[in-house]
Amino acid sequence: ETTYEANVERAKALYGKRRDAMLKALAASMPAGVTWTQPEGGLFVWVTLPVGVDGAELLARAVAEERVAFVPGKAFFAVEAMANTIRLNFSSPDEAQIAEGIARLGGLVARLAAEAAAA
């Protein structure tokens, strides 16, 4: 086995654990109406928020209130139709950081969804 192949296997194992931690945290922490992808590769989970919850507004509040960051989904589209999406990266934080960050984010999403429903 080459060094390259060994490095690929180590990366797959590491990122697989982090992906699994993120999927588990999302299932435990996100309110009803939130859905997400189940990636088989890559370093990201794509999340669809409840209608009325804007990913860019969520980012601003997540950074200010919960010290959590991500990329709003509309950064990847030329139209506003996907404003209620976000992209989460699991490559850098460890499993404990992922669980904590997603728990914080889930609480904030629930608060924003309630605000949007009341508006």
C-alpha positions in Angstrom: 0.0 0.0 0.0 1.4 3.4 -1.0 1.6 6.4 1.3 -1.1 8.0 -0.8 -3.5 5.1 -0.4 -2.9 5.0 3.3 -3.6 8.7 3.6 -6.8 8.3 1.6 -8.0 5.5 3.9 -7.1 7.6 7.0 -9.0 10.6 5.6 -12.1 8.5 4.7 -12.2 7.1 8.2 -11.8 10.5 9.9 -14.3 12.3 7.7 -16.7 9.4 7.9 -16.8 9.6 11.7 -17.3 13.4 11.5 -20.1 13.0 8.9 -21.8 10.4 11.1 -21.5 12.7 14.1 -23.1 15.6 12.2 -25.9 13.4 10.9 -26.6 12.1 14.5 -26.5 15.7 15.8 -28.8 17.0 13.2 -31.3 14.2 14.0 -31.1 15.0 17.7 -31.2 18.8 17.5 -33.1 20.1 14.5 -36.7 21.0 14.8 -39.5 19.6 12.6 -39.5 20.9 9.1 -35.7 20.7 8.7 -34.3 18.2 6.2 -30.7 17.3 5.1 -28.7 15.2 2.8 -27.0 11.9 3.7 -23.7 12.4 1.9 -21.8 9.3 0.8 -18.7 11.4 0.0 -17.5 15.0 0.2 -17.2 17.2 3.3 -20.6 18.9 3.4 -24.2 18.3 4.5 -26.8 20.3 2.6 -29.7 21.5 4.9 -33.1 22.8 3.9 -34.7 25.0 6.6 -38.4 25.6 7.2 -40.0 28.0 4.7 -39.5 31.5 5.9 -36.1 30.9 7.6 -33.4 32.6 5.5 -30.0 31.0 5.6 -28.2 34.4 5.5 -30.2 35.8 8.4 -29.6 32.5 10.3 -25.9 32.9 9.7 -25.8 36.5 11.0 -27.6 35.4 14.2 -25.7 32.1 14.5 -22.4 33.9 14.5 -23.6 36.6 16.9 -25.7 34.5 19.3 -24.3 31.0 19.1 -20.7 31.4 17.7 -21.5 28.9 14.9 -20.7 29.5 11.2 -21.7 27.9 7.9 -22.3 29.0 4.3 -25.9 30.2 3.4 -27.2 28.1 0.5 -28.2 31.1 -1.6 -24.4 31.8 -2.1 -24.6 28.8 -4.6 -27.6 30.0 -6.6 -28.4 32.9 -8.8 -32.0 33.0 -7.6 -33.6 33.6 -4.3 -35.6 30.4 -4.4 -33.1 28.5 -2.2 -32.7 31.2 0.5 -33.9 28.6 3.1 -30.8 26.4 2.7 -27.4 26.2 4.3 -24.2 24.1 3.7 -22.5 22.6 6.8 -18.9 21.5 6.7 -17.8 18.6 8.9 -14.1 18.5 7.9 -12.6 20.7 10.5 -14.5 20.4 13.8 -14.1 17.2 15.9 -17.1 15.1 16.9 -17.7 17.0 20.2 -17.5 20.4 18.5 -20.0 19.1 15.8 -22.5 18.0 18.5 -22.2 21.2 20.4 -22.4 23.4 17.3 -25.4 21.6 15.8 -27.2 21.7 19.2 -26.7 25.5 19.3 -27.8 25.8 15.7 -30.8 23.7 16.2 -32.1 25.8 19.0 -31.6 29.0 16.9 -33.4 27.4 13.9 -36.3 26.5 16.2 -36.5 30.1 17.5 -36.3 31.6 13.9 -38.9 29.1 12.6 -41.3 30.2 15.4 -40.6 33.9 14.6 -41.3 33.2 10.9 -44.5 31.3 11.7 -45.7 34.2 14.0 -45.0 36.9 11.4 
